[in-house]
Structures are given as C-alpha cells and as structure tokens.
Amino acid sequence: MPIRIPEGAPTILIRRAAFERAGFERQVIDRALTLTDDEFRMERDLIAIGPINDDQAVSALLQALEEAGLAYFDDYFELSGNWPQWLVLHAMTRNS
C-alpha cells in the first residue's frame, strides 16, 4: 500500500532494510523529533518520516543517517513538500 506524502514540509523516505541495518530505533527518532503516529509511517519496505516542520531537525536527521553509513538516494531521500495542495503524492518501493 502506498504511503501518502503530505505537502508543505519535508518528508524523509528511508528503505526499511537500511534503517534496520543502521540500528535506528523508531522510539529514538520519535523522541528527538516529537513525532506523532501519523508522522512516522511504515509500509512494507518503506519508512516515511514527516512532515517535519523544523529545518534544524531535518538537517540533524539527514546528518544522522549519513553518519550511520546510509547513502543518500540509494538508502534514503528527502522530499521537500514543496508542491501545491491540489496535488497528492504517494510513495512505495518498487518491490512492494
């Protein structure tokens, strides 16, 4: 099932296998970013974190992913949220 990506603020998409390989835990990210259940979504092979309305939090998360050895574009990707409200975007991995 595709994950709806809200407009207006960045969302970070991460391959679930990369997230787990790096040893990240949802609870740690939830606390660091004060996320709601709707802001950390997992569907099969994909994790969507966002929308994140704090630019510093986005930068910190991207830096943590990089420092954990994940590769931008291959393991994770940032969608800016910069599209009109009339456009609805959904994401899923190719193998889903």
C-alpha positions as CSV (number, residue, x, y, z in Angstrom):
1,M,0.0,0.0,0.0
2,P,1.5,3.4,-0.9
3,I,2.2,6.0,1.8
4,R,0.6,9.4,1.3
5,I,3.2,12.2,1.4
6,P,1.8,15.5,2.7
7,E,2.7,18.8,1.2
8,G,4.1,21.8,3.0
9,A,7.1,20.4,4.8
10,P,9.9,17.9,4.2
11,T,9.4,14.1,4.5
12,I,12.3,11.7,4.7
13,L,11.8,8.4,2.9
14,I,14.1,5.5,4.1
15,R,14.4,2.0,2.9
16,R,13.3,-0.2,5.9
17,A,16.3,-2.6,5.4
18,A,18.8,0.3,5.6
19,F,17.0,1.8,8.6
20,E,17.3,-1.6,10.4
21,R,20.8,-2.3,9.2
22,A,22.0,1.1,10.7
23,G,20.5,0.2,14.1
24,F,18.0,3.0,14.2
25,E,15.0,2.7,16.5
26,R,11.7,4.4,16.0
27,Q,11.4,5.4,19.6
28,V,14.6,7.4,19.5
29,I,13.5,9.3,16.4
30,D,10.1,9.9,17.8
31,R,11.5,11.5,20.9
32,A,14.1,13.5,19.0
33,L,11.6,14.9,16.6
34,T,8.5,14.7,18.8
35,L,6.6,12.8,16.1
36,T,3.0,11.7,16.1
37,D,2.0,8.3,14.8
38,D,1.0,10.0,11.5
39,E,4.5,11.4,11.1
40,F,6.3,8.1,11.3
41,R,4.7,5.7,8.8
42,M,6.0,2.3,7.8
43,E,4.6,0.2,4.9
44,R,6.4,-2.9,3.9
45,D,9.9,-1.9,2.7
46,L,9.4,1.9,3.2
47,I,9.5,4.3,6.1
48,A,8.2,7.9,5.8
49,I,9.2,10.4,8.5
50,G,7.4,13.6,8.2
51,P,6.2,16.1,7.5
52,I,9.0,17.7,9.6
53,N,8.3,21.4,10.2
54,D,11.7,22.1,11.8
55,D,14.6,22.7,9.4
56,Q,17.2,22.0,12.0
57,A,15.5,18.7,12.8
58,V,15.5,17.7,9.1
59,S,19.3,18.6,8.9
60,A,20.0,16.6,12.1
61,L,18.2,13.6,10.8
62,L,19.9,13.7,7.4
63,Q,23.2,14.0,9.1
64,A,22.5,11.1,11.5
65,L,21.5,8.9,8.5
66,E,24.7,9.8,6.7
67,E,26.9,9.2,9.8
68,A,25.3,5.8,10.2
69,G,26.6,4.9,6.8
70,L,23.4,5.2,4.8
71,A,23.7,6.6,1.2
72,Y,21.6,9.5,0.1
73,F,19.4,8.5,-2.8
74,D,20.2,4.7,-2.5
75,D,19.0,4.3,1.1
76,Y,17.1,7.5,1.9
77,F,15.7,10.5,0.2
78,E,14.2,13.9,1.2
79,L,11.0,15.1,-0.5
80,S,10.8,18.9,0.1
81,G,7.0,19.1,0.5
82,N,7.1,22.0,-2.0
83,W,4.1,21.2,-4.2
84,P,0.6,22.6,-4.4
85,Q,-2.2,21.4,-2.1
86,W,-4.2,20.2,-5.0
87,L,-1.5,17.6,-5.8
88,V,-1.5,14.3,-3.8
89,L,1.7,12.2,-3.8
90,H,2.0,8.6,-2.7
91,A,5.2,6.6,-2.3
92,M,6.1,2.9,-2.2
93,T,9.2,0.9,-3.0
94,R,9.4,-0.8,-6.4
95,N,9.3,-4.3,-4.8
96,S,6.2,-3.5,-2.7
